[in-house]
Each structure stands twice: as structure tokens, then as C-alpha cells.
Amino acid sequence: MISYIENEPEFYQYLTLYGGINIHSRTNYMAWLKFLSKSYTIDELLTEDKIEKIVQKESQLQTQRNIYTKARDLVNFKSALRKYISFVQSDYSRIQSQTILSEINKIENNNDINETEKQSIVKSRIGQGLFRNRLFEYWGGCSISKCKFINILIASHIKPWIVSDNNERVSTYNGLLLLPNYDKLFDKGYISFSDNGKIIISKFFPNDDLRLLGIKETTQLVKIDERHLPFFKYHRENCFIQ
């Protein structure tokens, strides 16, 4: 079974796109679930009965801790757990995959786009082809480390492919060329970048692991252009786990 912790980035994306709640509420849900996941199994087998047992147990433990000591906190726990059930039952991963395939099919069946442009747009979805080459020409290597070994570099969209229009999908300024560790952290929303190119690190990513990956608060992009800014703004507001 996939645990909440493993699903954390996807859960955040689900809340962003379908949760109907603001950033503050999203991060609260995540904080509550992270707290509960230390003591309970939170996965796709979560049920209303299990939620009631968790909340009942937490009610008994409130006097033994310094945080989440109010009656309202129990209500919040229940709300967060129910939201996670909604996420699990939405089959969000399947929806994402189907959306990608649907978008590709629409592009391939669009007679207003020539074949060369179609191939470029579709290939940009998986980080290959012209889009990747353009990013290498622009960045000269990894956008952070300057590593030039292109075989291991991954072309990553700043504003996700799914929500980008055709022009944004192939725009050099909507792309980063990253080493796999940076790419995964950026894609999952555990890091983002400010308007001056400085790294922003999610409070939900363990500091010890950041050190193991060699990521520091001083890490930054090798350069940044004002044309990047709208894309980074989107990423910070909709993808970054704050």
C-alpha cells in the first residue's frame, strides 16, 4: 500500500486543482496528516471507521502533548483524514495519466498544426526532442549545477505541461534542464525558485535529506530572465508545497 507520505506531493496537487481550498488550508491539511502519519497507518485503506478510531485515540492523548491540544484540533484531524479519503477515491494518478493522453491525442488530431509542430509539442511532454535541445542551448547544462553531461539531464517544465498552452509547452522560458535529484524535487513541489533565481525549499522536506543531496539555502539558478518569471510565479503558487 502507498502511504500518505509517499503520496504527499500528489495530495498537494489534488488539493490545489480540486480541493477548493486556499494555500493556508492546504498546508494545514498536510501538517495534520504528517503529524498523524507518525502514529497511524494512513493509506488507501483509510475508512470512516478508522478515522473515528484515530480521532478517539487522539482525544485521549491531547493532555500528554504540547501541540494540538484543543477540541478544534480533533475536528481538523477528521477533516484532513476525510480529505485524504476523497483524494484516494478520486484516483488522481489515473486522471492525470488520462489527461496527458487526451491532450496528446488532441494535438495529434489537430489539423491546424503541422506535423513538425505536433511532434515538437508531444515530445516536449516527455522531455525530449527540440524542447530539450533548446534548453541545453539556453542553459548550457544543468540550470543549477552547470553539469554538461546531457545524457542524465532532464528537461522539466516550470508551469506543468498539463496546464500550459501549446506555446508555453515549447517555450524555452518555461523549462529547466536539471539533474535527476533537482528535477524530482522541483516536479514534486519540494523546491521552487524566487524571482531572483534563489532556491525556495519546502518545510515539508527533511533537512537531513537536503544535506545528503547537497542542496543548500544558497543554491540558485545559473541565470534567470524576466520571461521566466510568470512561469515561476505559477509554480510557486500552484505546485510548490509551502
Summary of the structure (lengths in Angstrom):
residues: 242
radius of gyration: 20.3
end to end distance: 26.2
largest distance: 66.9
contacts: 676
relative contact order: 0.10
helix: 61%
strand: 7%
